[in-house]
Amino acid sequence: MNWFTQALSSTLGKKLIMALTGLFLITFLVVHVSGNLLLLKDDGGQAFNLYTAFMTTNPVIGVLSYVNYTIILLHIVYAFILTIQNRKARPVGYAVSKPAKNSHWTSRNMGILGTLILVSLIVHLRGFWYEFKFGAPPKVTYADVGEVKDMYAIVVAAYTQGWYALFYVISMFFVAFHLFHGFKSAFQTLGLTHKKYTPFIEKVGIAFSIIVPGLFAVIPIWIYFRNT
């Protein structure tokens, strides 16, 4: 096991962890946005509330949620470690900054983008996850399932505040730029590059970095203009 520990503690090992956790979180984003799109359904929030109730009471989903929390923490911790290592490797910047020809600015600023996303994540968790777990959200009763927490009302109350809706939309721009580089980078780290299918992966990454954050951003915009 010593060789395994040493491998994971190496720079390449840390990048491998970042790639694997990043791909897992990409999958999570797809699931998360699919559920959140129920907020757009014109049924008074029933579909979203029933979805929320299922996701928070199903034991399998409960286990997966803790796995997801662990993956998020690993991704954040290793991102900070790699950022610090990179800065130590080049503690003094060049007199004239000359980015590599094929280096996009997102790849050179992943640390900044990641920090902005972390701040957004903390605000997001405080407003919704914390409120669901430890707050006192209103309750609503449905014939088939009985009483459940009315998280739809919490989300609507949040996004009808202009500043909060705008904050969330801007956060999705950060996520989009982060994914723009991270999607392709994860496959490169795993060695999944080839002249035949790498261009396809890049195109999928671009589409994903636009569509998924875009769908997330549509939700607060829709709720704000529908309820104000």
C-alpha positions in Angstrom: 0.0 0.0 0.0 3.0 2.3 0.5 3.5 2.6 -3.3 -0.1 3.4 -3.7 0.0 6.2 -1.1 3.2 7.6 -2.7 1.6 7.5 -6.1 -1.5 9.4 -4.9 0.7 11.9 -3.1 2.7 12.7 -6.2 1.8 15.6 -8.5 0.4 13.2 -11.1 -1.6 11.4 -8.5 -3.1 14.6 -7.2 -4.1 15.5 -10.8 -5.6 12.1 -11.2 -7.7 12.6 -8.1 -8.8 16.0 -9.5 -9.7 14.4 -12.8 -11.8 11.6 -11.3 -13.6 13.8 -8.8 -14.2 16.4 -11.5 -15.8 13.8 -13.8 -17.9 12.6 -10.9 -19.1 16.1 -10.2 -19.9 16.7 -13.9 -22.2 13.7 -13.6 -23.7 15.1 -10.4 -24.4 18.4 -12.2 -26.5 16.6 -14.8 -28.6 14.9 -12.2 -28.9 18.0 -10.1 -30.0 20.3 -13.0 -32.5 17.6 -14.1 -34.2 17.7 -10.8 -34.0 21.5 -10.5 -35.8 22.0 -13.8 -38.9 20.7 -12.1 -39.0 24.2 -10.6 -40.1 25.5 -14.0 -43.2 23.3 -14.0 -46.4 25.2 -13.5 -47.9 23.0 -10.8 -47.4 25.1 -7.6 -44.2 23.3 -6.8 -45.6 19.9 -6.3 -43.3 18.0 -8.7 -40.2 19.7 -7.2 -41.4 19.1 -3.6 -42.0 15.4 -4.3 -38.7 15.1 -6.0 -37.0 16.8 -3.0 -38.8 14.5 -0.5 -37.7 11.4 -2.5 -34.1 12.6 -2.7 -33.9 13.2 1.0 -35.6 10.1 2.3 -34.4 7.4 0.0 -31.6 5.5 1.8 -29.6 4.8 -1.4 -29.7 8.5 -2.3 -28.7 9.3 1.3 -25.5 7.2 1.0 -24.7 8.7 -2.4 -25.2 12.2 -1.0 -22.4 11.6 1.6 -20.2 10.2 -1.2 -20.9 13.4 -3.1 -20.0 15.6 -0.2 -16.7 13.6 0.2 -16.0 14.0 -3.5 -16.6 17.8 -3.4 -14.3 18.1 -0.4 -11.6 16.1 -2.1 -11.8 18.2 -5.2 -11.6 21.4 -3.3 -8.7 20.2 -1.0 -6.6 18.9 -3.9 -7.3 22.0 -6.0 -5.8 24.1 -3.2 -2.9 21.8 -2.8 -2.0 21.8 -6.5 -2.4 25.6 -6.6 0.0 26.1 -3.7 2.5 23.6 -5.3 2.4 25.5 -8.6 3.0 28.8 -6.9 5.9 27.4 -4.9 7.4 26.0 -8.1 7.4 29.5 -9.6 7.3 31.9 -6.6 8.4 34.9 -8.7 6.4 35.8 -11.8 8.1 36.6 -15.1 8.8 40.2 -15.8 6.6 39.9 -18.9 3.8 37.4 -18.8 3.7 35.4 -22.0 1.0 32.7 -21.9 1.6 29.6 -23.9 0.2 29.7 -27.4 -2.4 27.0 -26.8 -3.1 28.1 -23.2 -6.6 29.5 -22.6 -7.0 32.0 -19.8 -9.4 29.6 -18.0 -6.6 27.1 -17.6 -4.3 29.9 -16.1 -7.0 31.0 -13.7 -8.6 27.8 -12.5 -7.6 28.7 -8.9 -9.4 32.0 -9.0 -12.5 30.5 -10.8 -12.5 27.6 -8.2 -12.4 30.0 -5.3 -15.3 32.1 -6.7 -17.3 28.9 -7.2 -16.5 27.8 -3.7 -17.9 31.1 -2.3 -21.0 30.6 -4.5 -21.4 27.1 -3.3 -21.2 28.2 0.4 -23.9 30.8 -0.2 -26.0 28.2 -2.1 -25.7 25.6 0.6 -26.6 28.1 3.3 -29.7 29.3 1.5 -31.1 25.9 0.6 -29.3 22.8 2.0 -28.9 24.3 5.5 -32.4 25.7 5.5 -33.8 22.2 4.6 -31.7 20.4 7.2 -31.7 22.8 10.1 -34.2 25.6 9.3 -38.0 25.6 9.6 -39.3 25.5 6.0 -43.1 25.6 5.5 -44.9 22.3 5.0 -47.4 21.3 2.3 -49.6 18.2 2.2 -50.2 16.1 -0.9 -52.8 13.3 -1.1 -50.4 10.5 -2.1 -47.5 11.2 0.2 -48.8 13.3 3.0 -46.9 16.2 4.5 -43.5 17.3 3.0 -41.2 20.3 3.3 -42.2 23.0 0.9 -38.7 23.7 -0.6 -40.4 25.2 -3.7 -41.6 28.1 -1.5 -38.0 28.6 -0.2 -36.5 28.6 -3.7 -39.2 31.1 -4.9 -38.6 33.4 -1.9 -34.9 33.4 -2.6 -35.0 34.0 -6.4 -37.7 36.7 -6.2 -34.9 38.8 -4.6 -33.2 40.4 -7.5 -29.7 40.4 -6.0 -29.9 36.7 -5.2 -31.1 35.7 -8.6 -28.4 37.8 -10.2 -25.7 36.4 -7.9 -26.8 32.9 -8.9 -26.7 33.7 -12.6 -23.2 35.2 -12.3 -22.1 32.1 -10.4 -23.1 30.0 -13.3 -20.8 32.0 -15.6 -17.9 31.0 -13.2 -19.0 27.4 -13.4 -19.2 27.5 -17.2 -15.6 28.9 -17.5 -14.4 26.3 -14.9 -16.0 23.5 -16.9 -14.7 24.8 -20.2 -11.2 23.9 -19.1 -11.9 21.2 -16.6 -13.9 18.9 -18.9 -11.1 18.5 -21.4 -8.4 18.6 -18.8 -9.9 15.6 -16.9 -9.7 13.4 -20.1 -6.2 14.6 -20.8 -5.0 13.7 -17.3 -6.5 10.2 -17.6 -4.6 9.8 -20.8 -7.8 9.6 -22.9 -6.5 11.6 -25.8 -6.3 10.7 -29.5 -6.3 12.7 -32.7 -9.6 11.0 -33.8 -11.8 11.4 -30.7 -10.1 14.3 -28.7 -11.8 16.9 -31.0 -15.1 15.3 -30.2 -14.4 15.4 -26.5 -13.5 19.1 -26.8 -16.8 19.8 -28.6 -18.8 17.9 -26.0 -17.0 19.8 -23.3 -17.8 23.2 -24.8 -21.4 22.2 -25.3 -21.6 20.9 -21.7 -20.0 24.0 -20.3 -22.7 26.1 -22.0 -25.8 24.0 -21.7 -25.7 22.8 -18.1 -24.8 26.2 -16.4 -27.2 27.8 -18.8 -30.0 25.6 -17.6 -29.1 26.3 -14.0 -29.1 30.1 -14.8 -32.5 29.9 -16.5 -34.2 28.8 -13.3 -33.7 32.0 -11.2 -34.4 34.2 -14.2 -37.7 32.4 -14.9 -38.8 32.4 -11.2 -37.8 36.1 -10.8 -39.8 37.4 -13.7 -42.8 35.0 -13.1 -43.2 36.1 -9.5 -42.3 39.8 -9.6 
